[in-house]
Amino acid sequence: MDALKIRVIMEYEYRRSSNAAQAARNINEVYGANTAAKQTHCLFWCFTRFRSGNFDLKNEPHGRPKTLVDKEKFKAIVEADYT
């Protein structure tokens, strides 16, 4: 099932005053075993956001991680290994 659809269902469960465990049981009961298990990280992420008042269901852009290696030094090391 699409992650956005699961998030909509989770918002519904949250607004019904279900906790994350109850929501997982309800989702699995309706949509089949392990449906919520495939989205466990999303389940707790959503409930944390909802508790803070954030009901935006879309992912926020994370950007590109900071490069930890100097590209020129890395290139020199790789090229040195080939000679």
VENBELJO-V808801 format. One record per run of one state. SS is the DSSP state (h for helix, s for strand, l for the rest). FROM is the first residue (numbers start at 1). TO is the last residue. Records with the same first field share a line. If there is no record, write none. Layout:
# VENBELJO-V808801
SS: FROM-TO + FROM-TO
This chain:
# VENBELJO-V808801
l: 1-2 + 16-19 + 32-36 + 52-70 + 82-83
h: 3-15 + 20-31 + 37-51 + 71-81
